[in-house]
Amino acid sequence: MSSLEYQTDALKLLHELHSNRRIRNTDNHKGSIPVSERARESLLARFVDILSQIIAIEQDLIKSLSAEMKFLLRHKDSVDLKNICLRMSLSESGHESDRNLKELRICLQLIVNNLLSAVRGENNLSSTGTTLRLMSISIKLPDI
């Protein structure tokens, strides 16, 4: 599997987790969802959005990267990302531990940093926009 396939699988898991959590919160709390639950729901929504952006950028980037730069993209971070999302989706309690959320954030940051390194290695005019998009994502990653 390619890193994009692992990321896409992770996105599906994360999206499903977020959807299930929203449904469960609506059913269980009948209108008065605790602040902590709303915060986690918001955090998951942000992670879904960020991962979607990362995937879109990497898809565009792969088309323009040289073979040498494609080789530098780290496959392991995408595998770790999928494993974290899988662990979160299989959680018996249905609650994401802070540890899982922190690991998810760190993993997304590693993927962004890796993509930034690849883009900077290309050093061409089209990479400027990609660099700005990746820097924006890096800034938007929530602190946990």
ROMARTOR-628001 format. One record per atom (N, C-alpha, C): z, x negated, y negated; atom name; residue in three letters. Coordinates in pm, 1 decimal, padded with zeros to 6 digits, m for minus. Layout:
+----------+----------+----------+-------+--------+
|       c3 |       c1 |       c2 | atome | residu |
+----------+----------+----------+-------+--------+
|        Z |        X |        Y |    CA |    ALA |
...
+----------+----------+----------+-------+--------+
//
This chain:
+----------+----------+----------+-------+--------+
|       c3 |       c1 |       c2 | atome | residu |
+----------+----------+----------+-------+--------+
|  00000.0 | m00083.0 |  00119.2 |     N |    MET |
|  00000.0 |  00000.0 |  00000.0 |    CA |    MET |
|  00000.0 | m00087.2 | m00125.2 |     C |    MET |
| m00065.9 | m00039.0 | m00227.8 |     N |    SER |
| m00066.5 | m00111.3 | m00355.0 |    CA |    SER |
|  00057.2 | m00073.8 | m00436.7 |     C |    SER |
|  00083.2 | m00152.9 | m00539.1 |     N |    SER |
|  00199.7 | m00123.5 | m00623.1 |    CA |    SER |
|  00184.7 |  00013.2 | m00690.0 |     C |    SER |
|  00062.5 |  00050.6 | m00725.1 |     N |    LEU |
|  00040.7 |  00182.3 | m00785.9 |    CA |    LEU |
|  00072.4 |  00295.3 | m00688.9 |     C |    LEU |
|  00041.9 |  00276.2 | m00562.4 |     N |    GLU |
|  00073.1 |  00379.3 | m00463.0 |    CA |    GLU |
|  00224.4 |  00396.2 | m00448.4 |     C |    GLU |
|  00296.9 |  00285.1 | m00448.0 |     N |    TYR |
|  00443.3 |  00293.7 | m00441.8 |    CA |    TYR |
|  00498.3 |  00362.4 | m00566.9 |     C |    TYR |
|  00442.8 |  00329.1 | m00681.6 |     N |    GLN |
|  00488.7 |  00390.3 | m00806.1 |    CA |    GLN |
|  00457.4 |  00539.9 | m00808.7 |     C |    GLN |
|  00340.3 |  00577.3 | m00758.3 |     N |    THR |
|  00303.5 |  00718.8 | m00753.7 |    CA |    THR |
|  00396.0 |  00795.3 | m00659.7 |     C |    THR |
|  00427.5 |  00735.5 | m00545.3 |     N |    ASP |
|  00523.3 |  00798.2 | m00453.2 |    CA |    ASP |
|  00660.2 |  00813.2 | m00519.7 |     C |    ASP |
|  00702.1 |  00709.3 | m00591.1 |     N |    ALA |
|  00830.9 |  00714.0 | m00661.7 |    CA |    ALA |
|  00829.3 |  00823.8 | m00767.8 |     C |    ALA |
|  00716.8 |  00837.7 | m00837.7 |     N |    LEU |
|  00705.4 |  00942.0 | m00939.6 |    CA |    LEU |
|  00717.3 |  01080.9 | m00877.3 |     C |    LEU |
|  00652.7 |  01100.8 | m00764.0 |     N |    LYS |
|  00662.1 |  01230.0 | m00694.9 |    CA |    LYS |
|  00806.9 |  01260.1 | m00656.0 |     C |    LYS |
|  00875.7 |  01160.4 | m00601.3 |     N |    LEU |
|  01016.0 |  01178.6 | m00562.5 |    CA |    LEU |
|  01103.7 |  01209.3 | m00683.7 |     C |    LEU |
|  01082.2 |  01135.4 | m00790.3 |     N |    LEU |
|  01161.6 |  01153.4 | m00911.6 |    CA |    LEU |
|  01135.1 |  01290.4 | m00974.3 |     C |    LEU |
|  01010.0 |  01330.8 | m00976.3 |     N |    HIS |
|  00974.2 |  01461.4 | m01031.8 |    CA |    HIS |
|  01036.6 |  01573.6 | m00948.8 |     C |    HIS |
|  01029.8 |  01559.8 | m00817.2 |     N |    GLU |
|  01089.7 |  01659.7 | m00727.8 |    CA |    GLU |
|  01241.5 |  01665.6 | m00746.9 |     C |    GLU |
|  01303.1 |  01549.5 | m00757.7 |     N |    LEU |
|  01447.4 |  01541.9 | m00779.5 |    CA |    LEU |
|  01485.7 |  01612.0 | m00910.3 |     C |    LEU |
|  01410.4 |  01585.4 | m01014.7 |     N |    HIS |
|  01437.2 |  01648.2 | m01144.3 |    CA |    HIS |
|  01419.6 |  01799.7 | m01135.8 |     C |    HIS |
|  01313.1 |  01844.6 | m01072.8 |     N |    SER |
|  01288.1 |  01989.4 | m01059.4 |    CA |    SER |
|  01397.9 |  02057.8 | m00978.8 |     C |    SER |
|  01434.7 |  01996.4 | m00867.1 |     N |    ASN |
|  01540.6 |  02053.7 | m00782.9 |    CA |    ASN |
|  01673.6 |  02059.6 | m00857.0 |     C |    ASN |
|  01700.8 |  01958.1 | m00934.7 |     N |    ARG |
|  01826.1 |  01953.6 | m01010.3 |    CA |    ARG |
|  01829.8 |  02065.3 | m01114.6 |     C |    ARG |
|  01717.5 |  02087.3 | m01183.2 |     N |    ARG |
|  01710.8 |  02195.4 | m01282.8 |    CA |    ARG |
|  01733.4 |  02331.0 | m01217.4 |     C |    ARG |
|  01669.2 |  02353.0 | m01104.0 |     N |    ILE |
|  01684.9 |  02480.0 | m01031.9 |    CA |    ILE |
|  01829.0 |  02497.9 | m00986.7 |     C |    ILE |
|  01887.2 |  02392.1 | m00928.7 |     N |    ARG |
|  02024.9 |  02398.6 | m00878.9 |    CA |    ARG |
|  02122.9 |  02424.4 | m00993.3 |     C |    ARG |
|  02102.2 |  02358.1 | m01106.1 |     N |    ASN |
|  02191.0 |  02378.6 | m01220.9 |    CA |    ASN |
|  02181.3 |  02521.2 | m01273.5 |     C |    ASN |
|  02061.9 |  02574.3 | m01277.4 |     N |    THR |
|  02043.0 |  02711.6 | m01324.5 |    CA |    THR |
|  02110.4 |  02810.5 | m01230.4 |     C |    THR |
|  02093.9 |  02789.0 | m01100.4 |     N |    ASP |
|  02153.1 |  02879.0 | m01000.8 |    CA |    ASP |
|  02305.5 |  02868.8 | m00996.4 |     C |    ASP |
|  02357.1 |  02747.3 | m01003.8 |     N |    ASN |
|  02501.2 |  02725.3 | m00988.0 |    CA |    ASN |
|  02583.1 |  02758.9 | m01112.1 |     C |    ASN |
|  02526.1 |  02740.4 | m01228.2 |     N |    HIS |
|  02606.8 |  02751.5 | m01350.0 |    CA |    HIS |
|  02576.5 |  02876.5 | m01431.9 |     C |    HIS |
|  02477.0 |  02950.2 | m01397.6 |     N |    LYS |
|  02445.0 |  03078.3 | m01463.0 |    CA |    LYS |
|  02456.4 |  03072.3 | m01615.7 |     C |    LYS |
|  02386.7 |  02975.7 | m01672.3 |     N |    GLY |
|  02379.2 |  02970.2 | m01818.2 |    CA |    GLY |
|  02469.6 |  02869.8 | m01885.4 |     C |    GLY |
|  02580.6 |  02832.4 | m01825.5 |     N |    SER |
|  02670.5 |  02736.5 | m01889.7 |    CA |    SER |
|  02671.7 |  02606.4 | m01810.0 |     C |    SER |
|  02568.8 |  02527.9 | m01829.8 |     N |    ILE |
|  02556.2 |  02400.4 | m01759.5 |    CA |    ILE |
|  02642.8 |  02297.1 | m01832.0 |     C |    ILE |
|  02729.1 |  02226.9 | m01757.8 |     N |    PRO |
|  02813.7 |  02124.5 | m01820.9 |    CA |    PRO |
|  02729.7 |  02017.4 | m01891.6 |     C |    PRO |
|  02785.6 |  01960.8 | m01995.1 |     N |    VAL |
|  02716.8 |  01859.4 | m02074.3 |    CA |    VAL |
|  02672.8 |  01742.3 | m01986.9 |     C |    VAL |
|  02757.5 |  01699.9 | m01894.2 |     N |    SER |
|  02723.2 |  01586.3 | m01808.2 |    CA |    SER |
|  02599.7 |  01616.4 | m01723.3 |     C |    SER |
|  02588.0 |  01740.4 | m01677.6 |     N |    GLU |
|  02471.1 |  01779.2 | m01597.4 |    CA |    GLU |
|  02345.2 |  01783.8 | m01683.4 |     C |    GLU |
|  02358.8 |  01835.8 | m01804.4 |     N |    ARG |
|  02243.6 |  01839.4 | m01895.1 |    CA |    ARG |
|  02198.9 |  01698.1 | m01931.1 |     C |    ARG |
|  02295.1 |  01607.4 | m01945.6 |     N |    ALA |
|  02262.2 |  01468.6 | m01977.6 |    CA |    ALA |
|  02185.5 |  01403.4 | m01863.1 |     C |    ALA |
|  02230.0 |  01426.2 | m01739.4 |     N |    ARG |
|  02159.8 |  01369.9 | m01623.8 |    CA |    ARG |
|  02020.2 |  01430.7 | m01610.5 |     C |    ARG |
|  02010.4 |  01558.7 | m01635.0 |     N |    GLU |
|  01880.9 |  01626.5 | m01628.6 |    CA |    GLU |
|  01785.1 |  01567.1 | m01732.2 |     C |    GLU |
|  01835.5 |  01544.8 | m01851.3 |     N |    SER |
|  01756.0 |  01485.0 | m01958.4 |    CA |    SER |
|  01714.7 |  01342.5 | m01922.7 |     C |    SER |
|  01806.8 |  01268.4 | m01865.5 |     N |    LEU |
|  01779.4 |  01131.2 | m01824.8 |    CA |    LEU |
|  01668.7 |  01126.2 | m01719.4 |     C |    LEU |
|  01677.4 |  01214.2 | m01620.7 |     N |    LEU |
|  01573.4 |  01219.3 | m01517.7 |    CA |    LEU |
|  01438.6 |  01256.2 | m01578.0 |     C |    LEU |
|  01437.8 |  01349.0 | m01671.8 |     N |    ALA |
|  01312.2 |  01387.8 | m01737.5 |    CA |    ALA |
|  01252.2 |  01269.0 | m01812.3 |     C |    ALA |
|  01336.4 |  01191.5 | m01877.4 |     N |    ARG |
|  01288.5 |  01072.2 | m01948.6 |    CA |    ARG |
|  01232.4 |  00968.9 | m01851.9 |     C |    ARG |
|  01299.0 |  00950.7 | m01737.9 |     N |    PHE |
|  01248.6 |  00856.0 | m01638.8 |    CA |    PHE |
|  01114.7 |  00901.2 | m01580.8 |     C |    PHE |
|  01099.0 |  01031.1 | m01558.0 |     N |    VAL |
|  00971.1 |  01083.8 | m01508.7 |    CA |    VAL |
|  00861.3 |  01053.2 | m01610.5 |     C |    VAL |
|  00889.0 |  01078.9 | m01737.3 |     N |    ASP |
|  00791.4 |  01054.1 | m01843.3 |    CA |    ASP |
|  00757.2 |  00905.5 | m01854.3 |     C |    ASP |
|  00857.3 |  00821.6 | m01850.4 |     N |    ILE |
|  00836.3 |  00677.1 | m01862.7 |    CA |    ILE |
|  00755.3 |  00624.2 | m01745.0 |     C |    ILE |
|  00789.0 |  00666.4 | m01624.0 |     N |    LEU |
|  00714.9 |  00619.7 | m01507.1 |    CA |    LEU |
|  00570.2 |  00668.1 | m01512.5 |     C |    LEU |
|  00547.2 |  00788.5 | m01559.9 |     N |    SER |
|  00410.3 |  00839.2 | m01576.1 |    CA |    SER |
|  00331.4 |  00749.7 | m01671.5 |     C |    SER |
|  00394.6 |  00710.0 | m01780.5 |     N |    GLN |
|  00328.9 |  00621.5 | m01877.4 |    CA |    GLN |
|  00299.7 |  00484.5 | m01816.7 |     C |    GLN |
|  00394.5 |  00431.0 | m01741.7 |     N |    ILE |
|  00375.6 |  00300.2 | m01678.2 |    CA |    ILE |
|  00257.6 |  00304.9 | m01581.7 |     C |    ILE |
|  00250.7 |  00409.3 | m01501.4 |     N |    ILE |
|  00141.4 |  00422.6 | m01404.8 |    CA |    ILE |
|  00007.2 |  00429.2 | m01477.4 |     C |    ILE |
| m00000.8 |  00508.3 | m01583.8 |     N |    ALA |
| m00125.9 |  00520.1 | m01659.6 |    CA |    ALA |
| m00167.6 |  00385.2 | m01717.8 |     C |    ALA |
| m00072.5 |  00312.0 | m01772.2 |     N |    ILE |
| m00102.6 |  00180.8 | m01829.4 |    CA |    ILE |
| m00149.4 |  00084.7 | m01720.7 |     C |    ILE |
| m00078.9 |  00083.3 | m01608.0 |     N |    GLU |
| m00116.8 | m00009.4 | m01501.1 |    CA |    GLU |
| m00254.6 |  00024.6 | m01444.9 |     C |    GLU |
| m00287.1 |  00153.5 | m01433.7 |     N |    GLN |
| m00420.3 |  00192.2 | m01386.5 |    CA |    GLN |
| m00528.1 |  00137.4 | m01479.8 |     C |    GLN |
| m00507.3 |  00151.6 | m01610.0 |     N |    ASP |
| m00603.5 |  00098.4 | m01707.1 |    CA |    ASP |
| m00607.4 | m00053.5 | m01702.5 |     C |    ASP |
| m00492.6 | m00112.4 | m01687.9 |     N |    LEU |
| m00480.9 | m00257.5 | m01689.2 |    CA |    LEU |
| m00551.7 | m00321.4 | m01570.4 |     C |    LEU |
| m00538.6 | m00262.4 | m01454.7 |     N |    ILE |
| m00599.5 | m00318.4 | m01334.1 |    CA |    ILE |
| m00751.4 | m00325.7 | m01347.7 |     C |    ILE |
| m00808.6 | m00230.9 | m01419.1 |     N |    LYS |
| m00954.2 | m00230.5 | m01439.3 |    CA |    LYS |
| m01000.0 | m00350.6 | m01520.8 |     C |    LYS |
| m00915.8 | m00395.4 | m01613.3 |     N |    SER |
| m00958.1 | m00501.4 | m01704.5 |    CA |    SER |
| m00900.9 | m00640.0 | m01673.0 |     C |    SER |
| m00802.3 | m00647.7 | m01585.0 |     N |    LEU |
| m00741.0 | m00777.8 | m01555.1 |    CA |    LEU |
| m00831.0 | m00863.7 | m01467.3 |     C |    LEU |
| m00823.1 | m00992.1 | m01489.5 |     N |    SER |
| m00893.2 | m01085.4 | m01401.7 |    CA |    SER |
| m00822.8 | m01087.1 | m01266.5 |     C |    SER |
| m00892.8 | m01133.2 | m01164.9 |     N |    ALA |
| m00835.0 | m01139.0 | m01030.1 |    CA |    ALA |
| m00708.9 | m01224.5 | m01029.6 |     C |    ALA |
| m00710.2 | m01330.8 | m01107.6 |     N |    GLU |
| m00594.7 | m01420.0 | m01115.4 |    CA |    GLU |
| m00472.7 | m01346.8 | m01171.4 |     C |    GLU |
| m00492.6 | m01266.5 | m01273.2 |     N |    MET |
| m00381.9 | m01192.6 | m01334.3 |    CA |    MET |
| m00335.1 | m01078.0 | m01244.4 |     C |    MET |
| m00426.6 | m01014.5 | m01173.5 |     N |    LYS |
| m00387.8 | m00907.4 | m01080.6 |    CA |    LYS |
| m00293.5 | m00962.1 | m00974.2 |     C |    LYS |
| m00319.2 | m01085.2 | m00934.1 |     N |    PHE |
| m00236.4 | m01149.2 | m00832.2 |    CA |    PHE |
| m00092.9 | m01167.6 | m00881.3 |     C |    PHE |
| m00076.0 | m01182.2 | m01012.0 |     N |    LEU |
|  00056.9 | m01205.5 | m01068.0 |    CA |    LEU |
|  00143.2 | m01079.4 | m01073.9 |     C |    LEU |
|  00080.9 | m00961.4 | m01062.0 |     N |    LEU |
|  00159.4 | m00837.8 | m01064.5 |    CA |    LEU |
|  00250.8 | m00834.1 | m00943.0 |     C |    LEU |
|  00377.2 | m00809.2 | m00966.5 |     N |    ARG |
|  00476.5 | m00814.9 | m00858.8 |    CA |    ARG |
|  00484.0 | m00682.3 | m00785.0 |     C |    ARG |
|  00446.4 | m00687.4 | m00661.1 |     N |    HIS |
|  00444.5 | m00571.3 | m00572.4 |    CA |    HIS |
|  00587.0 | m00527.4 | m00536.7 |     C |    HIS |
|  00677.9 | m00623.5 | m00526.3 |     N |    LYS |
|  00814.5 | m00597.1 | m00481.0 |    CA |    LYS |
|  00888.3 | m00497.3 | m00570.4 |     C |    LYS |
|  00869.6 | m00506.5 | m00700.8 |     N |    ASP |
|  00939.1 | m00415.7 | m00792.6 |    CA |    ASP |
|  00899.4 | m00270.4 | m00768.3 |     C |    ASP |
|  00772.8 | m00247.9 | m00735.0 |     N |    SER |
|  00726.3 | m00111.6 | m00707.5 |    CA |    SER |
|  00784.1 | m00059.3 | m00576.5 |     C |    SER |
|  00797.6 | m00147.3 | m00478.4 |     N |    VAL |
|  00860.2 | m00108.7 | m00351.2 |    CA |    VAL |
|  01007.0 | m00074.0 | m00376.2 |     C |    VAL |
|  01075.5 | m00157.5 | m00453.6 |     N |    ASP |
|  01215.9 | m00130.4 | m00487.7 |    CA |    ASP |
|  01229.6 |  00002.1 | m00562.3 |     C |    ASP |
|  01137.3 |  00028.8 | m00653.3 |     N |    LEU |
|  01139.1 |  00153.7 | m00728.7 |    CA |    LEU |
|  01130.4 |  00273.7 | m00635.1 |     C |    LEU |
|  01037.6 |  00267.9 | m00542.3 |     N |    LYS |
|  01023.4 |  00379.2 | m00447.6 |    CA |    LYS |
|  01150.7 |  00394.7 | m00364.2 |     C |    LYS |
|  01207.7 |  00283.5 | m00320.1 |     N |    ASN |
|  01329.9 |  00290.0 | m00238.8 |    CA |    ASN |
|  01447.3 |  00349.9 | m00316.4 |     C |    ASN |
|  01459.5 |  00315.6 | m00442.9 |     N |    ILE |
|  01566.2 |  00372.7 | m00525.7 |    CA |    ILE |
|  01545.8 |  00523.5 | m00539.2 |     C |    ILE |
|  01423.7 |  00564.7 | m00567.1 |     N |    CYS |
|  01394.9 |  00708.6 | m00582.1 |    CA |    CYS |
|  01415.8 |  00782.4 | m00450.7 |     C |    CYS |
|  01380.6 |  00718.5 | m00340.8 |     N |    LEU |
|  01401.6 |  00779.2 | m00208.9 |    CA |    LEU |
|  01550.9 |  00795.7 | m00182.2 |     C |    LEU |
|  01628.2 |  00692.1 | m00212.8 |     N |    ARG |
|  01773.7 |  00699.0 | m00193.6 |    CA |    ARG |
|  01833.9 |  00810.5 | m00280.0 |     C |    ARG |
|  01786.1 |  00823.3 | m00402.1 |     N |    MET |
|  01836.3 |  00928.2 | m00490.7 |    CA |    MET |
|  01800.6 |  01066.6 | m00438.1 |     C |    MET |
|  01680.4 |  01081.2 | m00384.6 |     N |    SER |
|  01638.1 |  01213.2 | m00336.1 |    CA |    SER |
|  01708.5 |  01251.9 | m00206.9 |     C |    SER |
|  01754.8 |  01152.7 | m00131.4 |     N |    LEU |
|  01823.5 |  01180.4 | m00005.2 |    CA |    LEU |
|  01974.7 |  01191.0 | m00020.5 |     C |    LEU |
|  02021.5 |  01169.2 | m00140.5 |     N |    SER |
|  02165.0 |  01176.4 | m00166.9 |    CA |    SER |
|  02219.3 |  01311.2 | m00123.2 |     C |    SER |
|  02319.7 |  01308.5 | m00036.4 |     N |    GLU |
|  02375.9 |  01432.3 |  00019.0 |    CA |    GLU |
|  02439.4 |  01519.7 | m00087.0 |     C |    GLU |
|  02505.4 |  01459.6 | m00180.5 |     N |    SER |
|  02576.5 |  01538.6 | m00281.0 |    CA |    SER |
|  02481.5 |  01601.5 | m00382.1 |     C |    SER |
|  02360.9 |  01546.7 | m00388.1 |     N |    GLY |
|  02266.8 |  01597.4 | m00487.0 |    CA |    GLY |
|  02290.6 |  01540.3 | m00625.4 |     C |    GLY |
|  02387.5 |  01451.6 | m00637.3 |     N |    HIS |
|  02417.0 |  01389.1 | m00765.3 |    CA |    HIS |
|  02375.8 |  01242.8 | m00758.9 |     C |    HIS |
|  02310.1 |  01198.7 | m00864.2 |     N |    GLU |
|  02269.9 |  01059.7 | m00870.9 |    CA |    GLU |
|  02389.3 |  00978.9 | m00920.1 |     C |    GLU |
|  02422.9 |  00877.3 | m00847.4 |     N |    SER |
|  02533.4 |  00793.4 | m00893.3 |    CA |    SER |
|  02485.4 |  00712.7 | m01013.4 |     C |    SER |
|  02579.1 |  00672.0 | m01095.4 |     N |    ASP |
|  02543.9 |  00587.9 | m01209.2 |    CA |    ASP |
|  02477.5 |  00459.7 | m01161.3 |     C |    ASP |
|  02519.3 |  00410.4 | m01045.2 |     N |    ARG |
|  02460.0 |  00288.9 | m00989.8 |    CA |    ARG |
|  02310.4 |  00308.4 | m00964.9 |     C |    ARG |
|  02273.9 |  00420.6 | m00903.8 |     N |    ASN |
|  02132.5 |  00448.1 | m00877.3 |    CA |    ASN |
|  02052.8 |  00458.7 | m01007.0 |     C |    ASN |
|  02109.6 |  00525.4 | m01105.4 |     N |    LEU |
|  02040.3 |  00540.8 | m01233.3 |    CA |    LEU |
|  02024.6 |  00406.1 | m01303.7 |     C |    LEU |
|  02127.0 |  00322.2 | m01296.0 |     N |    LYS |
|  02117.7 |  00188.4 | m01355.3 |    CA |    LYS |
|  02012.3 |  00105.0 | m01283.9 |     C |    LYS |
|  02010.8 |  00112.1 | m01150.2 |     N |    GLU |
|  01911.0 |  00037.9 | m01073.4 |    CA |    GLU |
|  01770.1 |  00086.6 | m01105.7 |     C |    GLU |
|  01754.5 |  00216.1 | m01122.8 |     N |    LEU |
|  01624.8 |  00272.8 | m01158.5 |    CA |    LEU |
|  01579.9 |  00219.4 | m01294.2 |     C |    LEU |
|  01669.4 |  00218.0 | m01389.2 |     N |    ARG |
|  01636.5 |  00167.7 | m01521.8 |    CA |    ARG |
|  01598.7 |  00019.7 | m01517.7 |     C |    ARG |
|  01676.0 | m00058.8 | m01445.4 |     N |    ILE |
|  01648.3 | m00202.3 | m01433.8 |    CA |    ILE |
|  01512.8 | m00225.3 | m01368.5 |     C |    ILE |
|  01484.3 | m00150.0 | m01264.6 |     N |    CYS |
|  01358.2 | m00164.5 | m01193.4 |    CA |    CYS |
|  01239.6 | m00130.0 | m01284.3 |     C |    CYS |
|  01251.4 | m00022.9 | m01359.8 |     N |    LEU |
|  01145.0 |  00013.5 | m01453.8 |    CA |    LEU |
|  01126.9 | m00095.7 | m01558.9 |     C |    LEU |
|  01237.8 | m00153.3 | m01604.9 |     N |    GLN |
|  01229.0 | m00261.7 | m01703.1 |    CA |    GLN |
|  01158.6 | m00383.2 | m01643.2 |     C |    GLN |
|  01188.5 | m00415.4 | m01517.6 |     N |    LEU |
|  01121.9 | m00527.7 | m01451.1 |    CA |    LEU |
|  00971.6 | m00504.6 | m01440.1 |     C |    LEU |
|  00932.7 | m00383.0 | m01406.4 |     N |    ILE |
|  00790.0 | m00350.8 | m01395.3 |    CA |    ILE |
|  00722.1 | m00364.7 | m01531.7 |     C |    ILE |
|  00785.5 | m00313.6 | m01636.3 |     N |    VAL |
|  00729.9 | m00325.6 | m01771.5 |    CA |    VAL |
|  00718.2 | m00472.6 | m01810.8 |     C |    VAL |
|  00821.9 | m00551.0 | m01785.0 |     N |    ASN |
|  00818.6 | m00693.9 | m01818.3 |    CA |    ASN |
|  00707.5 | m00765.9 | m01743.2 |     C |    ASN |
|  00688.9 | m00730.8 | m01616.9 |     N |    ASN |
|  00584.0 | m00791.1 | m01536.3 |    CA |    ASN |
|  00445.8 | m00756.9 | m01592.2 |     C |    ASN |
|  00426.9 | m00631.7 | m01629.1 |     N |    LEU |
|  00299.2 | m00590.8 | m01688.5 |    CA |    LEU |
|  00276.6 | m00661.0 | m01822.2 |     C |    LEU |
|  00382.6 | m00674.8 | m01900.8 |     N |    LEU |
|  00371.3 | m00747.2 | m02028.2 |    CA |    LEU |
|  00328.2 | m00892.1 | m02005.5 |     C |    LEU |
|  00384.0 | m00955.7 | m01904.8 |     N |    SER |
|  00346.5 | m01094.0 | m01873.6 |    CA |    SER |
|  00199.1 | m01103.3 | m01836.5 |     C |    SER |
|  00152.9 | m01008.5 | m01756.9 |     N |    ALA |
|  00012.1 | m01008.1 | m01715.5 |    CA |    ALA |
| m00079.4 | m00985.6 | m01835.8 |     C |    ALA |
| m00041.5 | m00892.7 | m01923.1 |     N |    VAL |
| m00123.4 | m00863.4 | m02041.3 |    CA |    VAL |
| m00127.5 | m00983.8 | m02134.1 |     C |    VAL |
| m00014.1 | m01044.6 | m02155.2 |     N |    ARG |
| m00008.7 | m01161.5 | m02244.2 |    CA |    ARG |
| m00088.1 | m01278.3 | m02186.3 |     C |    ARG |
| m00092.9 | m01285.8 | m02053.3 |     N |    GLY |
| m00170.6 | m01390.7 | m01988.3 |    CA |    GLY |
| m00319.3 | m01375.1 | m02011.3 |     C |    GLY |
| m00365.3 | m01253.4 | m02027.4 |     N |    GLU |
| m00507.4 | m01227.0 | m02053.1 |    CA |    GLU |
| m00545.0 | m01266.0 | m02195.0 |     C |    GLU |
| m00456.1 | m01237.6 | m02289.0 |     N |    ASN |
| m00473.1 | m01277.6 | m02428.7 |    CA |    ASN |
| m00611.1 | m01243.2 | m02485.2 |     C |    ASN |
| m00644.7 | m01114.6 | m02481.4 |     N |    ASN |
| m00769.0 | m01070.7 | m02544.4 |    CA |    ASN |
| m00739.9 | m00954.3 | m02638.2 |     C |    ASN |
| m00840.6 | m00911.9 | m02711.8 |     N |    LEU |
| m00821.3 | m00809.4 | m02813.9 |    CA |    LEU |
| m00774.8 | m00676.3 | m02755.9 |     C |    LEU |
| m00829.5 | m00637.4 | m02641.2 |     N |    SER |
| m00792.0 | m00508.2 | m02582.8 |    CA |    SER |
| m00647.5 | m00507.7 | m02531.8 |     C |    SER |
| m00591.6 | m00625.5 | m02510.2 |     N |    SER |
| m00454.6 | m00631.3 | m02459.2 |    CA |    SER |
| m00350.3 | m00601.1 | m02567.1 |     C |    SER |
| m00389.3 | m00604.9 | m02693.0 |     N |    THR |
| m00295.0 | m00578.5 | m02801.6 |    CA |    THR |
| m00239.3 | m00436.4 | m02794.4 |     C |    THR |
| m00326.4 | m00338.5 | m02774.4 |     N |    GLY |
| m00282.2 | m00199.3 | m02763.0 |    CA |    GLY |
| m00192.6 | m00178.5 | m02642.9 |     C |    GLY |
| m00229.2 | m00240.9 | m02531.7 |     N |    THR |
| m00148.7 | m00229.2 | m02409.6 |    CA |    THR |
| m00011.6 | m00292.0 | m02430.5 |     C |    THR |
| m00008.7 | m00405.6 | m02496.8 |     N |    THR |
|  00118.8 | m00472.1 | m02525.6 |    CA |    THR |
|  00208.4 | m00381.4 | m02610.0 |     C |    THR |
|  00151.2 | m00318.6 | m02710.2 |     N |    LEU |
|  00230.0 | m00228.4 | m02795.7 |    CA |    LEU |
|  00282.2 | m00108.9 | m02717.1 |     C |    LEU |
|  00200.8 | m00052.6 | m02629.4 |     N |    ARG |
|  00244.3 |  00061.0 | m02547.4 |    CA |    ARG |
|  00359.0 |  00020.0 | m02455.0 |     C |    ARG |
|  00346.9 | m00097.4 | m02394.0 |     N |    LEU |
|  00452.2 | m00145.1 | m02303.5 |    CA |    LEU |
|  00580.8 | m00176.7 | m02379.5 |     C |    LEU |
|  00567.4 | m00234.6 | m02497.8 |     N |    MET |
|  00686.0 | m00263.3 | m02579.5 |    CA |    MET |
|  00755.1 | m00133.1 | m02619.3 |     C |    MET |
|  00676.7 | m00031.6 | m02649.1 |     N |    SER |
|  00732.4 |  00099.1 | m02684.3 |    CA |    SER |
|  00810.4 |  00158.1 | m02567.2 |     C |    SER |
|  00755.3 |  00146.4 | m02447.5 |     N |    ILE |
|  00825.0 |  00195.3 | m02327.8 |    CA |    ILE |
|  00955.3 |  00119.1 | m02308.7 |     C |    ILE |
|  00948.9 | m00011.3 | m02325.8 |     N |    SER |
|  01067.8 | m00094.9 | m02308.4 |    CA |    SER |
|  01179.5 | m00051.1 | m02403.3 |     C |    SER |
|  01142.4 | m00017.1 | m02524.6 |     N |    ILE |
|  01240.5 |  00027.5 | m02623.6 |    CA |    ILE |
|  01295.6 |  00165.1 | m02588.0 |     C |    ILE |
|  01211.2 |  00251.6 | m02530.3 |     N |    LYS |
|  01251.2 |  00389.1 | m02497.3 |    CA |    LYS |
|  01338.8 |  00399.3 | m02372.8 |     C |    LYS |
|  01343.9 |  00292.9 | m02292.3 |     N |    LEU |
|  01425.5 |  00300.4 | m02170.9 |    CA |    LEU |
|  01570.6 |  00327.4 | m02209.4 |     C |    LEU |
|  01627.5 |  00433.5 | m02153.9 |     N |    PRO |
|  01763.5 |  00471.6 | m02194.1 |    CA |    PRO |
|  01869.1 |  00374.9 | m02142.1 |     C |    PRO |
|  01971.7 |  00355.7 | m02222.3 |     N |    ASP |
|  02087.6 |  00278.4 | m02177.5 |    CA |    ASP |
|  02173.6 |  00368.3 | m02090.0 |     C |    ASP |
|  02226.5 |  00310.1 | m01984.9 |     N |    ILE |
|  02310.2 |  00388.3 | m01893.0 |    CA |    ILE |
|  02445.2 |  00321.0 | m01881.5 |     C |    ILE |
+----------+----------+----------+-------+--------+
//
